[in-house]
Amino acid sequence: MRQDKTVVVPPLYLETNETETKQRARRLSKQLITVEELHDCCVSLEPYTIRKKVREGIIPAYRIGGKRYLIDPDEAIKSIKKNPY
């Protein structure tokens, strides 16, 4: 039996429409997303800050050239929860 993964987002990073955010994050959790998509669906961090956390090794990501990264939303949220600042 397959169970759906649920994404737990800390209150600090919740967007205004919590239900829509969780649904979108759950749908996107099965694929890698860009920094901008992570910003739009899951966290309230600015794209620059997300890239900075990737460069610092806080958020795991795949570099696909220049400033572009692909990120697993579940892993990113776990990492942000561990290191909120």
Secondary structure, DSSP 8 states (H G I E B T S, - for coil): ----------GGG--S-HHHHHHHHHHHTTS-EEHHHHHHHT--S-HHHHHHHHHTTSS--EE-STT-EEE-HHHHHHHHHH---
